[in-house]
Amino acid sequence: MDAAADLFAALGFQLTPRGHHSLGSINHLMMTAGAYLELVGVPETGLRRQDVLDSPRGLNGLVLKTTDADATAAALAAAGFAPQGPVDFSRPVALEGRDAEARFRTVRFPAETFPGGRVYFCQHLTPELVWRPEWLVHPNGFCGIDRFRVETPQPEAQAALFARAFGVHAAQDGADWRVPVADADLIVARGPQARFATARLLFSALDEIERRARAHAETTFDRLGPDAGHLTIAGLNVTLTCGSSR
C-alpha cells in the first residue's frame, strides 16, 4: 500500500490519509465531487478482509451509492439476487482539532454473480467526513469518473444482469452494451475472460497527468488525441483511460 500510495501521489492525485476499516482493510481515496477512486489493501497484522485478499491486482471493485442499504437489499432480493448484508462498518478519521468516525453500510453480491470483480452498494452515513474540500483538489486536475469498462465472454447476458441489479435498461452500443449508472456509463464488452478492464478518469486537462506519468519510471502514458490517453501502471496491472473534461 505504501508503494501504491506514493506512486499515485507522484502522479498528482491528492490522497486522503490512510483509513483503517473495522472489517480488516486499509485504504486511500482520490475524491471528486461525485465518484472517487480507491486504493484498497489489508493491514500487515490483525483482522484482514478475505475478499480483498482474494482479489487480483488491478481494477477489482465497482461500488455504487445507495441512500438506503435496507431498501437496496430488499430490492435486490425481489429482483432475484441473493444480496449479502447490509453490513455495518467504520473507520476513524483524523480532522484538524478532533477525531471522528466515518460510518458505512454495504450490500454485496456473492462473488459468483459478477466474476469480473467485487460489486456492491455503499451507503455513506457520514458523507461530510469523506467529501471534504481539502481532498477535492488534485495537482493533476483529476475531477471525475464517467465510464467503467467490463469485459466478459458473454457481454449481452452480463449487461442484462448488471441492468437488473441496478434497476436500469442495457442498450447495445455497436459491439458493446451500455448500462447507465447515475452520472456514468458501465460498458460491457466481449473479452476472453471476465475482468474489470478500465475506468475513464476525467481531468481538467491532460498535460499534467501526462507529464507526471512520463517522468515516473513505473508508469507510461499513451496520448490518443488532444483529449484522450491511456495511463498504464504495469506493476499494479492497471490501465486507466484518461479524458479531458473540457
Secondary structure, 3 states (H helix, E strand, C coil): CHHHHHHHHHCCCCCCCCEECCCCCEEEEEECCCCEEEEEECCCCCCCCHHHHCCCCCCCEEEEECCCHHHHHHHHHHCCCCCEEEEEEEEEEEECCEEEEEEEEEEECCCCCCCCCEEEEEEECCHHHCCCHHHCCCCCCEEEEEEEEEEECCHHHHHHHHHHHHCCCCEEECCEEEEEECCEEEEEEECCCCEEEEEEEEECCCHHHHHHHHHCCCCEEEEEECCEEEEEEHHHCEEEEEEECC
